[in-house]
Amino acid sequence: MTSTTLADLMGAVDTQGPAALFAALPARPADDTAAQRFWRRASHRVARGGARALLQAALEEGGSFADEARPLAVKAGILLPAGPAPAPALVQVREFPLGAPAFVVALPDGRLLVSLFAGAWQGALAEPPTVEHPRREVTSNRTPTPKQVQPFGAGRIGITTSDLVLMHADTLAVDKKIADGPKKASEKLMCLVAGDDAAYTGDSEGVVRRLDGKHKLTAAKTRHAGGVHHLALTPDGARLASVAPDGLRVWSAAALKEEFFHAEKAVRCVAFTPAGTLVAAVDRPKDGARELLVFRGGTTPARTQLPLAARELAAIDDDRVVIACDEGPLLLVELATGRVAGCMLGHGPQPGGLAWSPALGLVASTSTDGSLRLWDPNRAEPLGPLSRVDGLAAGGTSLLVDRGDYVEFTVGGTTVTVDLTGDELLVRPDGQLGVVRNGQTVHLVAPDGSVRELELDLEVQQMTFVPAGALLVAGPEGAAWIDPSTARATSTAAYSLTGDLCALGPIADAEARVVSRAGSTAVLAPDKKKPTVTTVELAGGAEPEFILGPGTVATLASFAAEGQVWSALLARVTYPEGQVLATWPEVQQEESANYPTSLPGQAHFHGRIAAFVQAGADTLAAVSNDGTLRVISLAQGEELLRYDADNALANLAAASDGSFWAVDVSGRLLRLTSA
């Protein structure tokens, strides 16, 4: 497809979908020009964000499209980051909206074989061509879709929960089911690895099996004392490694004869280098040990400390391995020195599969956010201390960040550090006062770092500022109004709500509504010592999350679609009647408001919402594991602003000037403003 303007490209994506963009992607960028960087960003976002996601890519990367993109982005409501540049090691991304990729294998010709929860796919990052299946009549629609697929001989092999299946090399249609696999109902196939001459499986009962070229299946005489969750094969197919809760076993692959057993719990994954050196990763949450084990010609490994929890690893060459971590980043580790030589940011949480493609010179990884990503390890960044962010709050242009052991309060570009941590953070709308609550103790932090403290006699679960200026703190048994200038309670209220609080917000100059998860609610005012408590059931069973005004609240929900979790900023409802006024996304029936029937392609979050805040009257903002920030008007039932991040977003704060702060899973703090 040829496009001379950004508008042409956006129109093609609108009419043809993501295929219009993927068809134009090179298998591997030849250089690092602005145009190539634009294609990388666009490929990362277009499947999830559509044509408007191209605007963000054009604005971030500059180049020939930048001037054209700016006025279009203002009109479309695109948020832009004022912070770190996009990760240089991230080459390009393929999104799988209809099935999250779980495993990936690099094929010799430079293509990738990806196992999805909703099927399998092979090709470059462009859409693969349709190939007719020559033996369609032998394909049984009663055979479940394989959950892991690998090359095997001239075709492909996959595993379902209980079966090995042979598949056509081009169409990936199932040709044959292999008998003599697990027989008991309790036995389930958990992992698969295949070489040129044989394939190997591990099951939930600790049994390792070998399938030879004649499709004969044999089981090892020794078994693990638990389910086998990871397998690796040497490049020449001579040795096999298997991992289970009891430890790591190495076998002669042809005979399945055990060579040695490394009895260490919490081994998560293994790999072999091209020369056959065995490497394994350990993560022991009990003592915090995160290590890379290197077995050099013996059974006693050399150990290297890792900064993050390894989830998957792959060898690039005889001295370097790449490690995908639970927290998202990919680490590049030198085996000879044990040094973390670089870090590749931009992945998102919980990578699933990892593979090195010598043909492309790139690392391929899959993620629970529904993406397949390609990385250039030569562009890996130095790994500095990973920032910890346990919470954040904003007001005006000021920001309060909980770093785990201390808080940072930034006002007017000046940051002070205070030796405090807390359960909840809040910043006054004018940005000149930060509040840190630790249990029943409220700490008031001034811009110069000085702190005043107030110990309360009531259980506090939420707090907010009312328009009159007072700080209101509330719990299930009472509330108090605090004068920030004196750090003293000026008024209190006593009541009894059923359940923990889920919403607290102002409804007038000095009044507020408090709501519990059981539906108990009360209107709080400084002159009401004992406010009336009522109980309301919201339509669809939804729980209130935000007080939008005197008579409306907002609710939040997650729902399942096509085997995956999707989330939505769900409903704007009247209160206390509980009648649904509007929903986002739109749902067909009022009674299904808590579980809408939205499908992929409609407005929603792909993945769970990680954090959400009130961004204005009747307006909510949320960040999700899919890396999007969205600002939604529940009154209008539409999306107002949006940002698509490289990483999954984990936290969020909204400022009164219309900007946002977001934290990604690598700990990077982004400030987002309107274009």
N, C-alpha and C positions, 0 to 999 in steps of 0.2 A: 504494500500500500504506500502511495506517495502522498504526502501532505505538505503544503507549502506554508501553512500558517497553523498556529495553535488552535484556532477556531475550527479548521478543517479536521484536525486530529480529534478534538472534542466531539465534533459531530459524528465522526466515524465510530467512536466509542459509544456514543448515545444510541446509534442505530444498530451496530454490530456487536456490542458488548466487548468484554476484555480481549476477545480473539483479535480484534482490529489492532490492538497494541502489541500483543504477544507475537503476531506475525512479523512485526518489524524489528523484533529484538535479535541482536546477534547472539551466537552461542557464547561468545566471550568477548568483552570489549577489548579492542586492540590498544587503546590508549586511555588517558584520563582527561579528555577534553570536557568542556562544559556540556556539550551535546551528549556525550556518553553518560555523564553523571545525571543528566536529565532523564535519560531512558531508564537508568537504574531506579531512580526515585519513582518514576511513573509506574514501572513494573511492580514496585513494592505496594503501590496504593490503589491502582485502578480497579482491581477486582473487587475491592471492598468499598472504595469511595466513588467509582464511576468517573465521569468526565470532569467533575469539579476537583477531583484529586489531582488531575494533571496541572491545575493551576498552582497548587501548592508546590509540586515538583518544579515547575518552571520558575517560581519565585525564589525557591531555596537555592537552585543551581545556577540561576542567571542564564547567560547565553542568549541566543537570538530570540527566544520566546519571552524573556523577562519583561520587556516593555509592554508587550501585548497582554501579558498575564495580569499586570497590576490593576488596571481598571476593572477587568473581569473579576478578579479576586475580591475587590472591595464590594462589588455588587453581590457576589455569591456568599459572602460572609466567611472567608477563609481566615483562620488565625495563623499567625506566623511566630516562630520562636525567635527570641532575642537571646541567644545563648550558643551552645556548642554547635559546630558544623556537623552535618551528617557523617556517620561512621565511614571512613575511607576504605576499610577492608570489605564492606558490603558491596558486592558487584551488582547483583540484581536479584529480584524476588519473583516467584510465581505463587499466586494465591490459589487455594482450592476451596472455594466457598461451599461446595457440596460434599466435602469429605476431608477431614483433617488428615494430613499425611503422618504416618507413624514411623515408617522405615524407608531408607533410601539406599540404593546400590548404584555404584558408578559402573557403567558398561564400557567395554574397551573402545567403542567408537565415539565416545564423548557424550553419549546420551545418558539419561538417568532413569532408573527403574524405581518407582515410588509405590509403596503400599499404603492405601488409604483405608479409612474405616468404612468408606462407601464404595470401594472398588480398587482398581489398580491402574496405574498410568505409566507410560514410558515415552521418553522423547527428550528433546532439548526444551528450553523454556518457551519456545513457540508451541502452538497447538499441534499435536501429532496428527498425521494424516489418517483418515479412515481406511482400514484394510479389511477386505472381505475374508470371512473365515471359511476355509475350504471344507471343513468337516462339521458344520454347524449342527448337523443332526445328532451328533454324539454328545453335545453339550447338554447337561441336565440342569434345568432351572431349579431343581430341588437341592443342588449343591450350594452351600453357603459361600459367599464371596471370601476368598482367602484373605487372612489378616496380615500375612507376611509373604512376600514373593521374592524369589531369587533366580538368577540364570542357572540353568541346569542342562548340560549337553547342548543340543540344538534348540531347546525350548525353554520353558520356565517351570519352576516348581513352587508350590505354595502350601501353606498350612491353614486349615480351619481349626475350630476347637478340638475336633477329634479325628480329622482326616488329612492325609497327604494327597495333594491333587497335582496332576501334570497339566500344563497349560500350553496353549499355542503361543509361539514366540512373538508373533506380530499382534494378534488381537487380544491376547491374554484370556481367551475363552477357555473354560475348563474342558479338557479332553478326556481325562481318566482319573478315577479315584483309586488310590492305592490301598489294598486290603492289608490285614495283619498289623494294624496300628493299635492304639490304645483300645482296650476292650471294656474295662470297668467304667461305670458311670462317673467315678471320681477322677479318672485320668483325663487330663486335658493337655493338648500340645501348647507349649508356651514360647518356643523359640526355634529358629531354623537357620542353618548356614549350608551353603552348597559350594562344591568345587567342580572341577571338570569331570571327574569320574564318579563322585558320590555326593550324597546330601545327608545331613545329620539333623536330628531333632532332639529337643529336650522336653520332658513333660512334667506335670505337676507332682508325679510320684517319684521324681529323681532319676528317671531312666533316660539314658542316652541311646539313640538308635541310629543305624546306618542304612541308607538306601543305596544300593549299587546301580550300575548302568543297566542291569537286567531287571531292575525293579524288585529285587529281593531285599526284604527288610530284616535286619538282625539287631538284637539288643545287647548292650554291654552287660557282662556278668556282674560287675560292680555297679552299685547305684548310689546316688547322693542321698543324704538324709533329709531331703526336702526338694521342693520344686526347682528345676533347672531354669534359670531366668536369662542366661546369656551364653552364647557360643561364639567361638572364633576358630578360624582355620588358617594354617600357614599358607603362603602363596603357592607353594608346591603341592599342597594337599596332603602332606605327610603327617602332620601333627594337628591335634584338635584340643581345644581348651573348653572346659565347661565350668559354669559358676552356679552355685546354689547356696542356701543359707549356711551350710556346714563348711563351705570353703571352695577352693579351686582345684580342679583335677585336670591333668594333662594326659592325653592318650596318644598311642600310635593309631593314626586314623584308619588304616586299612583293616587292622584286627580288633580295634577298640580295646586294646590292652593298656591298662593304666601304667603310665610311666612314673608319675609322682602325684602326691596329694598335698596341697598346701592348706592346712587346717586353720583358716582365719575367717571369722565371720565378717559380715558387712563388706565383702568384695562385691562391687556393683557391676563392673564391666571389664572385659579383657580385649586385647588385640595382639597381633603379631606384626613386627616390622618386616620389610621386604627380605631381610636376612634371616628371619625366623626368631628374633628375640621376643620373648613374651613380656608384655606390660599389662598391668592391672591397676584399677583404681579402687580405693577403699574409702568409705565414709561411715564412721562410727559416731552416731549422734550422742551416745552416752558419755563418751570422753572427748568429743569434739575432734577426733583424729581424722584428718583428710589427707590421704597420702597417695602417691603414685609408686607402685612397686615395679621394679625392673629386674627380671630374672636373666642374668647373664651366665649361661652355661652351668647353672646349678639350681638347687631348690631353695636357697636362701636369697631373698631379694634385697636389692638396694632400695632404700626408701627416700622419697622426696616429699616434703610438706607442700600441700596445695592450699591456696587461699580460699577456694570455694569448693562446694560439693560436686564431685564429678558424677555425671549421669551417663555419658557415652564417650568413647575415645576411638581415634583412628590414627594410624601411622602414616605420616607423609613420606618419610624416608627412614634410614637406619638411625638417625639421631634426633628426629623431631616427631612429636605426636601432637595432635590437636584434641582438646578435651572440651566437650560441651558440659556446661555446669547447670545445676538446678536454677540458679539465680539468673541465668540467661547468657552471660558472656561466654565466648569461646576462648580458651587459653591455648597458647602455643608454648610447649615445654621442650627444652633441650634435654635429652636423656643423659648425655655425657656429664653435664654440670648440674642437672636438676633445676636449672634456672627457668623461670617463667619469662620467656623471651618476648612475649607480646600478648595483646588482648584484642579480640575482635568484638566490638560492641554493636548492638542493633538487632539482637536476636529475639528477645522476648522470653517469657518464662518457660521452663520445662521443655527443653529440646527433646525430640523423640529419637530420630535416627541421625547418623553421621557417616559420611563416606568421603574418601579422597579420590579424585579423578585425575590420574596422571595425564590423560589425554587433554583435559581442559587446563590443568595446573591450578585447579580450584577445589575447595572443600564444599561439599553439599551438606546441608542440615535441614531437618524438618522441625516443626514447632507445633505446639498445641493451639496456636492462634490460626492454624489453617494454612501455613505457608511453607514453601520450599525455598531455601536461600542459598546463594552461591557466594563464597568468600575467597579473597585473594590473601593467603597467609603472608605474602611479602609486604602487604600494607598494614599488618597488625600494629596496633599502637602500644606504647609502653604501658604497663599496668601500674598505676599508682594506687594509693590507698582507696578502697571502695567506700564511697560516702554512705553513711547510715542515716536514714530519715525515718523516724518513727511517727512523725506527725507534722502537720504544718497548718497555719492559719494566716489569713491576710485581712488587711483593712486599709483603705486608702491605697497608697503605694507601698505600705510597710508589710513585712513578712516576718513571721515567727516560726522557727523550725526546731523541732525536737531531734537532736542528733544521737539520742540513746543515753548519753552520759551528761549532756548539757543542752541548753537551748541557745539559739542564736536569734537576736532581735535586730532586724535591719530597718532603719528609719532614715529616709532622706539619703540613702547611699552609704550610711555609716552602720556597721554591724558591731554589736556588743555581744559578748558571751557571758552567760549566767549559769552558775552551777545548780541547775534545776532539771528535773524531768517530771512528767505528769501524765495523767490519764486523758486529759482533754486540753486543747489549746484554743484561744480566742483572741482576736484583735479588735479593738474598738473601731467603729467605722471611720473615724478620722485618722486612724493609724498611729495615734500617739500613746497608746497603752496596750500592752500585751498581758494576757491572763493565762496562767498555767495552773490547772487544778490537779492536785494530787490527793485523791480520796476526798476527805472533808476539808482539806486545807486549800485555800485559794491564795495564789501568789500574784501580786500586781507588779508588772515589770515596766519601768519607765524607759524612755529612749536612751538615757544615760547609763542604763544597766542597774540602777538602784531598785530594790525590791521591798515591797510591803506585804505583810502576811496576815491572813485572817483564818482562824480556826473556827469552824461552824459546828453546831450541835446536831445538825440533821444530816441524813444520808443524801449526798449529792450525786446525781447521775448525768445531768445536763445543765448547761448555762447559756445565756444569751444576753445581749444588750438590748434594752428597750429604747424607743426613740427619745424619751425624756433624758436619757443618759445614764440611768442606773444599770448596774449589773444584776441580772436575775439568775439565781441558782435554784435548782429544783430537784426533788427526788420523789419517791412514791408516797412519802409521809408528810411532806411540807416543802415550803419555798421561802427564800429570803431575798430582799432587795438590798443591794450593797452600794453605798456611795463611794465611787472610786477615789474621790479626793481625800477622804478620811479613812478609807479601808474599814468602814464599820457598817453593820447591818442597820438599816433605817426602818424596816418593816418586815414582818414575817407572816406566813399563812400556814395553817395546819389543815390537813385533809388526809384521806386514805384512798389511794388508787390501787387497783389490782394489777399486779405484774410490773415489770420494769418499764421505764420510760422509753418511748420511741420517737417522740416529737415534742419540741418546745419552741415557741416562737411568738413574737409580739403581734398583737391584733389592734392595738391602739397606742396612744402616746406612752402610757405607763402600764398597760394591761398586756397579758399574754395568755395563750392557751397551752395546757400541758395534756399529753395523751399517753396512755400506757399501751403495751402490746395486747392487753386483754380488752381494750376498747373503753377503759375508764378515762374520763376527761373532766377537766375543770377549767374555768376562766379565772385567772389570777389577777388581783388588783391590790394595790398597797393598802386600801381601806377595808378590804375583806379579809378578816382574820380566819374565817372558816368558809371557804368557797364551796358551792354546791357541786357534788360529784354526780355525773350521769354515765351510763354505759351505752355505747353505740356499736352496732355491728355494721361494718362497711360492706357494700354489695360485692359479691365475689370472694368474700373472705380476706380482702386485701388489708394490709396494715398501713396506717398513716406513717409518713416519714417526715414531712415538712408542713409547717403551718404557713399557708400562702396568704391568709387574710382572715378576717372575722368569721367567714363562713365557708372557707375552702381549705382542703389539705391535698397533698400529693402522695401517691403511693408508688412502690417499686416492686418489680417482679422479675423472675426468670422463668423460662419455659423451654421445653425440648422441641426441636424441629430437625427431622432427618437424622436422628441419633446424636445430635450435638446440643450443647447448652447455648441458648441465646438469651439476651436480657433486654429490658426496655424500661425507660422511665414511663411508668404505666398510665396513671390516671389522675385526673383532677376531679375531685368529688366535693359535693356539698357537705357541710357539717353543721349540726350533728345528725342530719337525716341519713347520710350515707349514700345518697343517690349519685351515680356516676354521671358527670357532666361531659367529660371528654377523655379520650385516651390517646397515648402515643406509644407505639403505632396504633392506627385505628383497628379496632376489633369489631367482629360482626355482631356479637351478642353481649348484652350487658352482663349476663350471668357467667360468661367466660372471661370477664375483664382481668382476672388474676392470671389466666393462662391463655393468652391470645393465640390465634392460629396463624400467626405470621410465618411466612416462608422465606427462604433465602432470596435476596433481591429486593425485598421490602425493607423499609426503615427499621433498624434494630441494631443492637450491639452483638457482634459475633464473639461470644464468650461472656464470662461473668463480669458484671460491673464491680470495679475495685473500690471506687470512692465517688461520692456525689455531694454536691453542695447547692445551696440556694444562691442563684446568681442575680436575682432581681424579683420584682413583683410578678408572681405566677411563672417564674422562669427558673429552671433547674439546669445544672451542668453535671456531667458525669464523665469519668474515665473508665476504660475497660481493659481487660486482658488482650483484646484485639488491637490495642494501641491507638484507639480513637478517643478524642475528647469531643463531646457534643453538648451544645447549649440548646435546650428545648423549651419552647413556649407551650405550656399545656393549655393556655387559653386559646391559642390559635391552632394547636395540634400540629406544629411543624418545627423543623430543625432550623435554628437561627444562625449558629456559628459551628465551625468544625475544625479540628486539627487531627492529622494522621501522623503518629509518631513512628520512629524506627523500632523502638522497644515497646513492650507492654507497659502501660502506665499504671502506677500503683497508688498514687495519692494526688490530691487536688485541693487547691484553695482559690477562692474568688475574691478579687479586690473590688472596691467600690468604684474604681475608675474604669471598669470594664475589662481589665486584664485578668489573666489567670496564671497561677503557678502550678506546675505538674511535676511529679517525680516519676522517673521510669525505674524499671527493675534493677538497673545497674547503679542506682543512686544518683543519677544526674538530675539536677534541678533545672527545669525549663521555665522561662517566662514567656507567655504567649499573649500577643496583642493583635488587635484588628489590623488588617492590611491597609 
